[in-house]
């Protein structure tokens, strides 16, 4: 059973588990969260331990939570709340089914929602005033992460103020800036619960950080690809059929300058091996109509679509590992340490993303990243898991 599609974003307060950083034992723990573990069993055990040791403390009553971070990576402010899954949320990229499967399993075993997804919306002065007022009080929790960012959370429980925010967001759609896999996993979890005969409940909502993009503009960043098991020379031999190839020299910063200049004129990306780097641009028309032909026409000339189509042609099998890395220096470091190739790219433009979201066209998985990323473990939400067949 699902509700009808909402006109805008339908939110409500919830009782959160809030991180108490002072109870964490070490610096590594201060940046970790129970969801950072790949193994479901270890994640669930760590989550239980954090509850037992009061590293995570249950809030006394339902509330919304004002969240703010600031530091060298940028400034971001928004409100964390439970968002109905039938709200008007606009995705812009596809997901990887296997990654979503793991999230659903973790939600069932841990009986917790995944960390809040990041939503961008066009706000009002009234909401901004309420968030400003909240941040003048003492924060509920705060911590500094190793990247230099300061993270703070304030409780927002006044019924009238929460009601004003709820009413304002009822009239607005929101772009899914980060969290497509978590969004799909939450919808799958709800579908399974409803199919088992359970009605409406907390599984109809997922936690989200809603950011007014006029007040806190989101920085658009690329997500680079690393194929650690690819044969570099096989990849370059395939590229000769479809692209103009230019050898690059000097440091990474100079490569990116060349990429930036070429990207204004059409699809372009860099393929880096453990000891060389090459610019690939000006794709052949046969490539755009062939390997890129599986994408809608509006996407075929976008950087990320051309890159994705090329990598799909050079992977030995669909199961060949592809790692996603938002940092170009780290992507290069991985290749130099373990081999393979790194594909360095530029992100789609905000106009590209808005057009894709508005028309329902999906970009390839991990097409881009918005930043700065919110802390994944400051505010978490219990998700009771009813008995499923």
Secondary structure, DSSP 4 states (H G I P E B T S, - for coil): --PPPPSS--EE-B-EEEE-GGG--SHHHHH--GGG-SSHHHHHHHHHHHHHTTSEEE-SS-BEEEEEEESTT--EEEEEEEEETTS-EE--B---HHHHHHHHHHHHHHTBPPSPEEEEE---HHHHHHHHHHTTS--SEEEE-TTS-EEEEEEE--HHHHHHHHHHHTT--EEEEE-HHHHHHHHHHHHHHHHTT--SSGGGEEEEEEEETTTSPPEEE--EEEETTS-HHHHHHHHHHHSEEEE--S-HHHHHHHHHHHHTTS-EEEEE-SS-EEEEES--HHHHHTGGGGS-GGGTTSHHHHHHHHHHHHSSSTTS--EEES-HHHHHHHHHHH-SEEEE--PPPHHHHHHHHHHT--BPTT--EEESPPPSSSEEEB-------
